[in-house]
Amino acid sequence: MPNRYPRDLHGYGATTPDPQWPGGANIAVQFVINYEEGGENSILHGDEASEAFLSEVVGAQAWPGQRHWSMESIYEYGARAGFWRLHRAFTGADIPVTVYAIGTALERSPGQLRAMQDAGWEVASHAHKWIEWKDFTPDEERALIQESLQIHTQVTGARPQGWYTGRCTANTMDLIAEIGGFDYIADSYADDLPYWYLSEHDPLLVVPYTLDANDMRFATPQGFNSGDQFFTYLKDSFDALYEEGADGQPKMLSVGLHCRLAGRPGRIQALKRFIEYVKSHDKVWFARRVDIARHWQEVHPAPTNTDRVSQLSRDAFVSRYGGIFEHSAWVAERAHDLELGAAHDTASGLHNAMARAFRSATSDERLDVLKAHPDLAGKIAQAERLTPESKSEQASAGLDALTDEERATFTRLNTDYTDKFGFPYIIAVKGLTKDQILDAFETRIGNDRDTEFAEACRQVERIALLRLEDILDD
């Protein structure tokens, strides 16, 4: 298999799929509470240094071999006070929540865990500890995931259906797909809708998370300085997505919260105002992430790798697309050798790759492609020896039902054109009438050869795109 680009920069394209949210909602709104208190870096937890991430300590640094009393107490605030403030806000508003729960944090917080479960909240896994994973090997990461699942199951009484590492590696998605048994993973910020991640393992549903509509911005440079800023940003995010939903392209909004951040008195009021604002709209579905995942699985089941253009073997690729450029399978062969990825699994994406192969060919090779095309309404058509694609295209413009006079005109123009340029007249006839084709014919025959060669090549590419659009979509 040639080099394949692993990232998907195309996504759903210009028109997103209809999620068909329950009740015809314009938007699905999902709140996440990250429960990390008691699972952060600390020498008490066997770590080499103290925590330095997402706290009120400006410019915090890890202290190797030492406890950081201020940092520890900030995290303790999240468990002791902030959690309960968030719990009251959401249970009072009757809004379901997903908790990204660190396994060791839950071990140390049985009271908070019971409150989560009594409220019917989803308790998803946020791994076993709140640490940086980037330097772990795949084998080490796999073992840590298994350890996380074991701790989570023991503490909560059930295996988690959702997973979010947070500070993950490039291997996390594949490892979660390999281990299996999850309704979704949230380690992506790539979309406003769920999407399927396809690897060599079973398809894995991604329910993307957010780092912008997230109270972590209170603890980062260029973040929120006040509750009003937080509220305004959440409101603008909601308004934009609600408007898109009203225009026929519904989305989901994730809001990320942390007990030690949003649970502070100076921030909770902004969150409450936002909850009230969202509840004032009719077409809103408040859901847990697992609810969104299961809904998506039902409405948009997992696809398979077998239909992905970029994943086809060379033989299968050429067999399927070798005729897109008339009698010129070499275009497909060279396109297959390019760096293809998910963005090329569409009509426009594959056309781009094949056009690149065609444009990078020599003039003689491109001339051969032009010569491979039949005359319009010519002898090959009359002998019914057109390719199926050409036959259908010419018939769509009525070129299979010409009068004797029209046929004579086409014959004369074909002869004059070929004698002048050395290749047949080529035009993408789909959507054109006989008169439009003839008008263009009589105009273009007056071009010089270089101009007409370039135009004929553009028409060949146009024909290829139309053929691909009959097979694929974007």
Disulfide bonds with the S-S distance in Angstrom:
none
